[in-house]
Amino acid sequence: MSENSKKPADSGSNEALSVIPQEAQLSSVSDDKEDGKAKNILRIAVGTVNPCKLDAVKKAVEKAINLSASTHKVELHLEGFQVESGVTDQPFGDEETLSGAKNRARNAYLAFRAAHGCFPHLSFGLEGGLEWSSHILDQEDEDTLWCMAWMAVYGKRKAMVVDLFASTQSKFYTADKEPIFGLAKTAAFMLPSTLTILIKQGMELGDADDKVFGRNKSKHGSGTVGLLTDGMIDRSAYYEHALTLALVSWIRPDIYSGKTSSFMGSLVCSSSK
């Protein structure tokens, strides 16, 4: 795949944030040497230290790479950061929940730079939220409460990252001068009245889960979706599909672009060869 723009310069914050220790120290370069062969290192930042969310990101990234056209050997360095979401502890509606996901992705991007002196290739933000529906009413003809989440991926499509993620159908792309967002929303499901009543009283969903189901810190385990489906869909699996959808701009960079003019330029440049 050809890349038809120069690598842009980065700038970021040096604010130190807590991180999850990794098995190996993160490198400030994109490749290393192992047994005399080049080894690609993919740097991933995540705006959470929640084990379920980190697992979901890891699975989505690994699956995308395994199914891509890439023949590169890559070592994944994934690191979680405790960052601010910039929204309330219990977001409501698409606007607030999406804002939280984007803030987490962007803040983790900067936190990685502060911790290691280099930006990650990609940064992820996951934010769970709730939304009311007046279209589907409960047995008392009251609005129903639904659970959902927004996923945000933040980074640039260039060089190694595109080679690792791009589909076999993608033959060209235009490199991003600035980081872009890839966004996707999970499926939504209705909450039972036992949870809805507690949330109306001001309780967060995770705390309501603990009270109703007699659990402790269930939001760090299977989550609401795992409790309601009896483990058929756990929290990690619930996020994984949406994370894959948030990566489509990297999987198909030939048909997704930040600016229409850049995309058209890529088409003209490619067809004139």
C-alpha positions in Angstrom: 0.0 0.0 0.0 1.3 3.4 -0.9 1.3 6.4 1.4 1.3 9.8 -0.3 1.9 12.3 2.4 4.8 13.0 4.7 4.9 12.0 8.4 3.7 14.9 10.5 5.1 16.1 13.7 3.5 15.4 17.0 2.9 17.4 20.2 1.4 16.5 23.5 1.1 16.8 27.2 3.7 15.7 29.8 1.2 15.1 32.6 2.1 11.9 34.4 -0.7 9.4 35.0 -0.8 6.0 36.6 -0.3 3.0 34.4 -0.7 -0.8 34.4 2.8 -2.4 34.5 3.7 -4.3 31.4 5.8 -7.4 30.9 8.3 -5.5 28.8 9.3 -1.9 28.7 7.7 0.2 26.0 10.0 1.4 23.2 10.0 4.9 21.8 10.6 3.5 18.3 8.3 1.5 16.1 10.5 -1.5 15.6 13.2 -3.5 17.4 15.6 -6.3 16.6 15.0 -9.9 17.5 17.3 -12.7 16.2 18.6 -10.2 13.6 15.2 -9.6 12.2 13.1 -6.4 12.4 10.3 -6.6 14.9 7.4 -4.2 14.8 6.1 -2.8 18.1 2.5 -1.6 18.1 1.9 0.9 20.9 -1.6 1.0 22.2 -3.0 3.3 25.0 -6.3 2.8 26.7 -8.1 5.3 28.8 -9.0 2.9 31.6 -7.4 0.4 34.0 -10.5 -1.8 34.0 -9.4 -5.4 33.1 -12.5 -6.2 31.1 -12.1 -3.1 28.9 -8.4 -3.7 28.4 -9.1 -7.3 27.4 -11.7 -6.2 24.9 -9.3 -3.8 23.2 -6.6 -6.4 23.1 -8.9 -9.0 21.5 -10.3 -6.4 18.9 -6.8 -5.3 17.9 -5.4 -8.8 17.6 -8.3 -10.0 15.6 -8.1 -7.0 13.2 -4.4 -7.7 12.6 -4.8 -11.4 12.2 -7.5 -10.9 9.5 -5.7 -8.1 7.7 -3.4 -8.2 4.6 -0.4 -7.7 6.8 2.5 -10.1 6.7 4.4 -8.2 9.4 5.4 -9.8 12.7 4.2 -7.5 15.5 4.6 -7.3 19.2 1.6 -5.6 21.0 2.4 -3.3 23.9 -1.0 -2.3 25.4 -1.1 0.0 28.4 -4.0 1.3 30.5 -4.1 4.8 32.0 -6.4 6.2 34.7 -7.6 9.4 32.9 -10.5 11.8 33.2 -13.6 11.3 31.1 -14.8 14.9 31.5 -18.4 13.6 32.0 -20.5 12.6 35.0 -19.8 9.2 36.7 -23.1 8.0 35.1 -23.4 9.4 31.6 -26.8 9.7 30.0 -27.5 9.9 26.3 -25.3 9.6 23.2 -23.8 13.1 23.4 -22.4 12.8 26.9 -21.4 9.2 26.6 -19.6 9.8 23.2 -17.9 12.8 24.7 -16.6 10.6 27.6 -15.2 8.0 25.2 -13.4 10.7 23.0 -12.0 12.4 26.1 -10.6 9.1 27.4 -9.0 8.2 24.1 -7.4 11.7 23.7 -6.2 11.9 27.3 -4.7 8.4 27.2 -2.9 9.4 24.0 -1.3 12.3 25.9 -0.7 10.3 29.0 1.3 7.7 27.0 3.5 10.5 25.7 4.0 11.8 29.2 5.0 8.4 30.5 7.2 7.2 27.6 8.3 10.2 25.5 6.5 9.0 22.4 2.9 8.9 21.2 1.1 5.5 20.9 0.1 4.4 17.5 -3.5 4.2 18.6 -5.4 5.2 21.7 -8.8 3.8 22.9 -11.6 5.3 25.0 -14.6 3.2 26.2 -17.5 4.9 27.9 -20.6 3.1 29.2 -23.9 5.1 29.3 -27.6 4.9 29.7 -30.5 6.3 27.6 -34.2 6.7 28.1 -36.7 5.5 25.5 -40.2 6.8 25.2 -40.9 4.5 22.2 -40.7 1.3 24.3 -42.7 1.6 27.5 -42.7 -0.7 30.5 -45.8 -2.4 32.1 -46.6 0.8 33.9 -46.4 2.8 30.7 -43.3 4.5 31.9 -40.2 5.2 29.8 -37.7 2.4 29.7 -34.0 2.7 30.5 -31.4 1.2 28.2 -27.7 0.4 28.6 -25.2 1.1 25.8 -21.6 2.3 25.4 -19.5 4.3 22.9 -16.1 3.4 21.6 -13.5 5.9 20.4 -10.2 5.2 18.6 -7.7 8.0 18.3 -4.6 8.0 16.1 -3.2 8.5 12.7 -3.4 6.2 9.6 0.1 5.9 8.3 2.9 3.5 7.6 3.1 0.5 9.9 -0.4 1.0 11.4 -2.2 0.9 8.0 0.0 -2.0 6.9 -1.1 -3.9 10.1 -4.8 -3.2 10.0 -5.8 -2.6 6.4 -8.0 -5.1 4.5 -6.8 -6.9 1.4 -9.3 -4.7 -0.5 -7.4 -1.5 0.4 -4.8 -0.7 -2.2 -4.0 3.0 -1.3 -4.6 5.6 1.3 -3.8 9.1 2.3 -1.8 9.5 5.5 -3.3 11.6 8.3 -1.4 14.8 9.2 -3.3 14.9 12.5 -4.9 12.2 14.7 -8.5 11.2 13.8 -11.3 9.6 15.7 -12.9 6.3 14.8 -16.2 5.9 16.6 -18.8 3.2 17.1 -21.7 2.4 19.5 -22.5 -1.0 21.1 -25.9 -2.7 20.9 -28.3 -1.4 23.5 -30.4 -3.5 25.8 -33.3 -2.6 28.2 -32.7 -2.7 32.0 -35.1 -4.4 34.3 -37.2 -2.2 36.6 -35.3 -3.3 39.7 -32.2 -1.5 38.3 -34.1 1.4 36.8 -35.6 2.3 40.1 -32.2 2.5 41.8 -30.7 4.5 39.0 -33.6 7.0 39.2 -32.7 7.4 42.9 -29.2 8.5 41.8 -27.2 5.2 42.0 -24.7 4.3 39.3 -25.4 1.3 37.2 -22.5 -0.7 38.6 -23.5 0.0 42.2 -27.1 -0.9 41.3 -25.9 -4.2 39.9 -24.0 -5.0 43.1 -27.1 -4.3 45.2 -29.6 -6.2 43.0 -27.4 -9.2 42.2 -25.5 -9.4 45.5 -22.2 -8.9 43.9 -19.1 -6.8 44.7 -17.5 -4.6 42.0 -19.4 -6.3 39.2 -18.4 -3.5 36.8 -14.9 -4.9 36.9 -16.2 -8.3 36.1 -18.8 -9.5 33.7 -20.8 -6.3 34.0 -24.5 -5.7 33.6 -24.7 -7.6 30.3 -23.0 -10.6 31.8 -25.3 -10.7 34.8 -28.5 -10.4 32.7 -27.4 -12.9 30.1 -26.1 -15.4 32.7 -22.6 -15.1 31.2 -23.6 -15.8 27.6 -22.3 -12.3 26.7 -19.7 -10.9 29.1 -18.6 -7.3 29.2 -15.4 -7.9 27.2 -17.4 -9.5 24.4 -20.0 -6.8 24.5 -17.4 -4.2 23.8 -15.3 -6.2 21.3 -17.6 -5.9 18.3 -18.1 -2.2 18.7 -14.3 -1.7 19.0 -13.8 -3.5 15.7 -16.4 -1.2 14.1 -14.5 1.8 15.5 -11.4 0.5 13.7 -13.0 0.5 10.2 -11.2 3.7 9.2 -7.9 1.8 9.7 -9.3 -1.4 8.1 -10.6 0.4 5.0 -8.5 3.6 4.8 -9.2 3.7 1.1 -12.9 4.6 1.6 -12.8 6.3 4.9 -11.1 9.7 5.2 -11.0 12.6 7.6 -11.4 15.1 4.7 -13.1 14.5 1.4 -10.4 16.6 -0.4 -7.6 14.3 0.9 -9.6 11.2 -0.2 -10.2 12.5 -3.7 -6.5 13.5 -3.9 -5.6 9.9 -3.1 -7.9 8.6 -5.8 -6.5 11.0 -8.5 -2.9 10.2 -7.5 -3.4 6.5 -7.5 -5.3 6.4 -10.9 -2.7 8.5 -12.6 0.1 5.9 -12.1 
